Amino acid sequence: MARPTILDRFRPVGAPGPSGPVGVPSADDEGSAAELLPVFEALKPDVEAARQLLEAAGEQARTILSDARRQADADVAQARMDSGAVRARAAEQVSQAAAVRDQERLDQARQRAASISAGAAGRVTQLAAGIAASVVQDYLGPDTAPREGS
């Protein structure tokens, strides 16, 4: 006898025309579980293989995550060790730049002081002559003042 299929569960329906019997499931002593049992049995190896693949993938993911965390911790530790040297280098560069700026400003200030000093030297002579003439005028009178060009 042939194995029953899902199609065997229904009675044939009559041809078009006057109403006839309606298709209803026939009485089945074994039920649908017995009908699907061979399908589930056939799928068991595939289900087991999928479970094993899932477990292997989970283990691989845990390993990758653990390695990534370890590498990240190592990178952070290295960065912390390097940060002191980087900060020292940056501070040295800032200090050198400030020293160069300070030296440039000092040189500019010295040049201005020399310029002012040179200009003042000529004025001091003129100012001293003017003061001397003024004093002489005050004490001796206006007729005794030295004349320009004399």
C-alpha positions in Angstrom: 0.0 0.0 0.0 1.2 3.5 -0.9 2.1 6.0 1.9 -0.7 8.5 2.5 0.0 12.2 1.6 -1.7 15.3 2.5 -3.8 15.1 -0.6 -5.2 11.8 0.6 -6.8 13.5 3.6 -9.4 15.2 1.4 -12.2 13.6 -0.4 -12.6 14.4 -4.0 -15.1 17.1 -4.8 -17.7 16.7 -7.5 -17.6 18.3 -10.9 -19.4 21.5 -11.8 -23.1 21.1 -11.9 -25.7 20.3 -9.2 -24.4 20.6 -5.7 -22.6 17.6 -4.4 -20.6 16.6 -1.5 -18.1 19.1 -0.1 -14.4 18.2 0.4 -13.7 17.6 4.1 -10.8 15.9 5.8 -11.2 12.2 6.1 -10.9 10.5 9.4 -7.2 9.8 10.0 -6.2 7.7 12.8 -2.5 8.6 12.8 -3.0 12.4 12.5 -0.8 15.2 11.1 2.1 14.5 13.4 2.6 11.1 11.9 2.5 12.7 8.5 5.2 15.2 9.3 7.4 12.8 11.3 9.4 11.7 8.3 10.0 15.3 7.3 11.3 16.2 10.7 13.4 13.0 10.8 15.0 14.0 7.5 15.7 17.5 8.8 17.5 16.3 12.0 21.0 16.2 10.5 20.6 19.6 9.0 19.2 21.1 12.3 22.2 19.5 14.2 24.7 20.9 11.6 23.1 24.4 12.0 23.3 24.2 15.8 27.0 23.2 15.5 27.6 26.1 13.1 25.9 28.5 15.4 28.0 27.3 18.4 31.2 27.6 16.4 30.2 31.1 15.2 29.5 32.1 18.7 32.8 30.8 19.9 34.6 32.5 17.1 32.8 35.8 17.9 33.8 35.6 21.5 37.4 34.9 20.5 37.5 37.9 18.1 35.8 40.1 20.7 38.3 39.0 23.4 41.3 39.7 21.0 39.9 43.1 20.1 39.5 44.0 23.8 43.0 42.9 24.5 44.4 44.9 21.6 42.4 48.0 22.6 43.7 47.7 26.1 47.3 47.5 24.8 46.7 50.4 22.4 45.4 52.6 25.3 48.3 51.6 27.5 50.8 52.4 24.8 49.0 55.8 24.1 49.2 56.6 27.8 53.0 55.8 27.9 53.5 57.9 24.7 51.5 60.8 25.9 54.2 61.9 28.4 56.8 62.1 25.6 54.4 63.8 23.2 53.5 66.4 25.8 57.2 67.0 26.7 58.0 67.4 23.0 55.0 69.8 22.5 56.1 71.8 25.6 59.7 72.0 24.3 58.4 73.3 20.9 56.3 75.9 22.5 59.2 76.9 24.8 61.5 77.2 21.8 59.0 79.2 19.8 58.5 81.6 22.8 62.3 81.9 23.2 62.7 82.8 19.5 59.9 85.4 19.8 61.4 86.9 22.9 64.8 87.1 21.2 63.3 88.9 18.2 61.5 91.3 20.4 64.6 92.0 22.5 66.6 92.6 19.2 63.9 95.0 18.1 63.9 96.8 21.4 67.7 97.1 21.3 67.5 98.5 17.8 64.9 101.1 18.8 66.9 102.0 21.9 70.0 102.5 19.7 68.0 104.6 17.3 66.6 106.7 20.0 70.0 107.1 21.6 71.6 108.2 18.4 68.8 110.7 17.7 69.0 111.9 21.3 72.8 112.5 21.1 72.3 115.2 18.5 69.4 116.8 20.3 71.3 116.8 23.7 74.0 119.0 22.1 71.4 121.4 20.7 69.4 121.3 23.9 72.5 122.0 26.0 73.5 124.9 23.8 69.9 126.3 24.1 69.9 126.0 27.9 73.4 127.6 28.1 72.2 130.5 26.0 69.1 130.9 28.1 71.1 130.9 31.3 73.5 133.4 29.9 70.7 135.7 28.8 69.0 135.5 32.2 72.1 136.4 34.1 74.0 138.6 31.7 71.3 140.1 29.6 70.0 139.8 26.1 73.0 141.5 24.5 75.5 138.8 25.6 73.7 135.8 24.1 75.9 133.9 21.6 74.7 134.3 18.0 74.1 131.5 15.7 77.0 130.8 13.5 79.5 132.4 16.0 
